[in-house]
Amino acid sequence: MKKWGLRVGYFALCSLASFGAFAGPVNINTADATTLAAELQGIGPALAEAIVKDRSEHGKFETADALARVKGVGARIVEINRANILVSDPAAAKR
């Protein structure tokens, strides 16, 4: 019984630890607020709306680091999400 409980606990821990691994690359210059909130860790609905608003008022983000110009998005959030932040579509970058 004890081993079974450890296995269940281990499975639950692995499931929670890999939760962020399901986030996918997202183009911060074209994604809507719902997509930004779903794909980027530490970005909730309100912050995602602020990103979209900033983008419409100040133009595209040239780099992932430029996302930090949005109030509430700090260097830590950018760093956590760096692998999933795109500023252009992969097909467009190859042209």
LINBEL-V865689 format. One record per helix or strand of 3 or more residues. SS is the DSSP state (hx for helix, st for strand). FROM is the first residue (numbers start at 1). TO is the last residue. If there is no record, write none. Layout:
SS;FROM;TO / SS;FROM;TO
This chain:
hx;2;17 / hx;19;22 / hx;33;39 / hx;45;58 / hx;65;69 / hx;75;84 / hx;90;94
